[in-house]
Amino acid sequence: MSFGFRNLAITICAVAAIVQINIAAHADETPKVNVLSVRRGFDNGEHNAFTDLCRFGDKYYLAFRTCPDGHMVHPTSSIIIQSSDDTKTWKTVHQFSVPKRDVRDPHFLVFKDKLFVYTGAWYCGDTSPKNYKMDDHLGYAAWSDDGENWHSPVMLEGTYGHYIWRAAAHGDKAYLCGRRKREFAKTTTRAERDPLIESAMLESDDGLIFRKKALFQTTNGDETAFLFEDDGSVLAVARSGSKLNAQLCRSKPPYEKWDRTNFDRYIGGPLVAKWGDRYLVAGRKTIGPAVTSLYWLVDGQLHEFAELPSGGDNSYPGFIALSDTRGFVSYYSSHEKDADGKTITAIYFADLEIEE
């Protein structure tokens, strides 16, 4: 069943029931955040997931994966890029796929006056394989000078055997998180594989050719979001494999030494961003039913301030700070059903406001 490409603009009236947590002990550092509205932003009857947001020029951009065959690895998947003048109305400006590969986890990077969208790509062949190898993984990119005219798909040199995830830039260098198996070891089960996964910081001069800069997780590496400070120091929120608690990783140039501390929970599809002078973290929480949660990060500790309407297959948020007090979040979820009672997996938007 297809619902067509459309923005549904469905406001969920139960926003008032969203869990809002105000940590009194840190009232000046963890202010109350009101979720002003939540709406379904995109649903075409396919599996829509793995979002990211950015601002480029005078427009906002949204990227996500869509696939008629579902969440798992399928060569029928594609990446949709949309733009908006106001975060309310969105239009598709580009859509791409990679032949014989599953594309997923698109992420933006504004680098050297270009807008890049990076995607990981599992090798499939002509079918949807039950077994697929990280060693056959590659990174690809779409890029544009103006947000309207796109080049894609472009293979990223230096990413073979790496599952790329989230991008960041500092100065004249671009960075990716690249997961790989230690020495590209041959494994047959996930339980055997996960402890051998390393998380590498990959570096590039042009956004298309990458090389290893550092290893920041040497075991149970997973999805990681980087945030660079003005002095070049980096703060990273790293999901850990084998359902272990997420980690806060820190380093300074030349990124040879890393400090790692464990959070008190697992975070799936992590995001870290600056909102004014504060740090925001978001991702899937699995304490109880899986939901997409938002946190303030203060002194290495997470302070939850909202659970967004979500459930089942969900998370992978994007965030844009519209001002020091207004924020905009994208994420995906499968907590709703269509008119026939079938579960849908759609893209959602949430409008946030810090209570002054």
N, C-alpha and C positions, 0 to 999 in steps of 0.2 A: 504494500500500500504506500502510495507516495502523496505527500502533502504539498509538493512543489517548493521552490525556493521562495521563502517569504520571511518577513520579520513579524512575529506574532504579537509582540507587545502585550503579553499577558501579565498583569500585575497580580501577584499572589497576596491576597488580602490578609493571610495569616502572618505577615511579616512581624507584626507586634508580638507574636509568640516565639520568635527566634530568641535563642538563649543569648543574653547580653551580660557580659561579666565585667564589672568595674572593680579593679583591684585597689581598694582604698589605701593600702600601704604605699602605693606608687601613684597616687592620684595625679601628680603633676607629670608623670612619665607614661602612664597608661590611661589616657582619657577614655570616657565612654564614647562608643561609636554607635550611631543610629543607622540601621539598614533601612533606607528610605523606601526602596522598592526592589522587587525581584521580578524579572520577566523572562519568558522564554524568547530567545533571540533568533534561533534558527532550528528548523526541523524539516527535513525532506523525506522522512520515512526510512532513512538509512541510519547506520550507527555513526553518530557525530560526536567527536571527542578530542581531547588533548589541545587545549586552547593556549593562545598567547595574544598579548596586546602590546601596541606601542604607538607613539606619536612620531610622525615624520612630516616635516614641513608644517602645513596648516591643517593636516588631516589626522584622523585616528585610524589604526589598522588592526584587524583581527585575523588570526590564522587558526585553522583547525583541520583535522582529518575527517573525511567522510568515506564510508564504505558500505556498499549494499549487502556485503556478506558478514558484517559484524565486527566484533572487537579484535579477533585474532588475526593471524598473518595471512593476508590475501593480496594477490596482484591486482585486484579490482579497486584498491584503495586510491584515494587522491587527496591532495592538499588544496583547500580553498582559502583564498586571501580576499578579504573584504575591506572596504574603506567607508568612512563616515565623516561628515562635517561636525556632528554634534553628539555622537555616541547613541543616538536614538534611531536613526535610519541608516541602514547598511546596504551596500551594493557589492557584488562580486566583481573584482578587478582582475583576478587571475585564478586559474585552477590548473594543477599539473599532477602528473603521475610519472612513475619510472617503470618502463617495460620490464616485466618478469620480476618485479620487486614490490614488497609491501612498504608503503611510506607512512610515517606516523611521527608524532611528537614534533610538530613544526614550532620553531622559535625564531623570533625577530632579532636582528641586530642592525642598528644604525651605525655605519662605519664608513669613514672617508666619503661622506656626502652621498652614500648609497644605502638603500634599504635591502637588507638580506633576509631571506627566510631559509632556515636550515632544517633538514629533515633526516632522520635515520631511515635506513632502507634494508630490510631483511630480503635475502634472495629466496624467491619462490619457484622460479620456472613458470610454467604455464598453468599450474594448479595451486591450490591452497594446501601447503604441506602440513602434515601433523608434526613433523620434526624439522627444525631449522637451526642453523648454526651461526653463532655469533662471529665465528671466524670468517664467514662469508659476508659480513655486514659492511656497508659503505655509507658514507655521508653524501648528501646532495644539497644543492642550494638553488633557489631562485633569487634574482636580484634585479633591482630597478633603480634608475636615476631619478625618476619622478613619481613613482607609485602607481603609474598607469600603464607604462610599457615595460614588459618583463622579459628577462632572459632565463630560460630553464628548460629541463633540469640540467644542472651543471654538476659533474662529479667532483667531490672534494679530494684533491690529492693528499695523501698521508693519513686517510681515515679508514683504509681497508682493515677489516677485523675489529673496528671500533664502533660501538653504539654511541653515536653523538647525541648530546642533550644539553639544551640551553646554551646561549652565547652571551658574551659580554666583551667590552672593549675598554682599554685604558691607553691613553696616548695614541701612538701609531701602531698598536698591536690589537689583534682580535683574538679571543679565546673561546674554546669550546671545552665542555666536559666530554671525555671519550672513555667509555668503559671497554675493557678488553680482558681476555683470560691471560693469566700470567704465562708468558712465553708461548701464548696461543696453544695451551695444553689441550689435548683431546679428552673430552668428557662425554659421558653417555646419559647422565641424569642431572637435573637441576640441583639436587642436593650435593652432588659431586662438583658441579660447576661454580655455584655461588661463592664458596669460600676462596676460590681462585681468581675472582674478578677484581681487577685493579681499576681505580679511577684515575685517569690521567688528565692533566691540564694541557690542552693542545693550543699552540700559538701560531699566528699567521700574520704576515705583513700585508696581504691583500684581501683576506677574507675567503680565499679559495684554495690556497696551498698551505697545509698545516704540518706541524712537526711537534714532537713531544717537548714540553717545557718542564713538567714536573709530574711526579706521582704523589697524590695526596691521600689516597686510600689504597692500601696494599692488600686488603682482604675484604670481602663482602662489599665491594664498591657498587654504587648504584647512581641513580639520577641525582644531579647536583646543580644548584643554582649559585652563580658567582655574583658578588657585588663588590666593585672596586671603589675604594676611597680616593680622595684627591691626591694623597701621597703615594698611591700605588699599592698600599696594603689591601688585601683581599679578605673578605668574609664570605664563607660558603655554607649553605645549608644542604647537607648531604643525606639523602635517603640511604639506608643500609640494607643490603641483601639479607635473605633468610629471615625477614620480618623482624630484624633487630631494631633497636631504637635509633632514630636519626642522630646525626652528628653535626655539631657546629665546628667548622674548620677555619683556621686563620693562618695567614702567612704574610710576609713582607718580601719585596723584591730582594733577591732574584728567585724567590719562591722555592728555595731548596729545603727549608725547614717548615713544618706545619704543626700547629697545635690543634689537637682534636679533643673535644669533650662531648659526652653523650647527653642528648636531651632525655626527657622522661617519657618519651613516646615515639612511636613510629610515625613518619610523615610520608605519604605517597604523593608523587608529583609535586615536589616542593617548589615554592616561590619565595624569594627574598627581595625586598625593594625598599627604597627610601620613600617615606611619606612626610614631607617637610623635613624636620630634623630627627624623625623617629624611624625605627626599623619595623617593617611589616613582614610577617611570615605567613604563608598559607599552604594548604595541602589537605590530603585525605587523613582524617583521624579514624583510628580503628578501635578506640576505647568504646565498646558497645557497637551498635550498627555503624557501618562506614558512612561518614559524612564529610563534607567540605568545610573546614574550619579556618578561622582567621585569628591571628595572634599579634600582639606586640612582642618584640624581642628586646628585653632590657637586662643588661648585665649577664648575658648568656642564658637567661631564663625566658620561657614562653609564658605569656599571659593571654589566655584566650578571651576574645571579646565578642565573637559571633560564630554561630553555626548557620550556614546557609541552607535553605531548603534543598535537600539532596538525599540520595540513597542508592544502594546497589553499586553499579558501575559509575563512579563519579570522581571529581577532583580536577587536577591539572589546570589550576587557575592562571589567569593573566591579570595584570593590574596596571592602571594608569592613575597617577596623582593629578587630578584636575586643578587642584589648588592645595594650600596647606591644610584645608579642612574638608575638601570634597574629593572622593575617590570613586573609581569605577573598576569593577571586577568582572571578568569572564570566567566561566567554568563549564563543565558538562556534568550531566546527571541522568539517571534512568529511574527517577522516582515517580514519574507520571505515566499515564496510559492514554492511548488514543480513543476515539469514539467507539472502536470495536473491542476495547479492553486489552489491547496489545501494548506491552511495555515499549515506550519510546526512549531513545537515548539522544538527547538534544543539547543544544548550547544555551546557556543562561547568562543573564547579566544582572548585576546587583549594583545599586547606587548607595554609596556610603557617605556619611557626614560625621565629622568629629564634633561632639557636643562641647560648645565653648562655655 
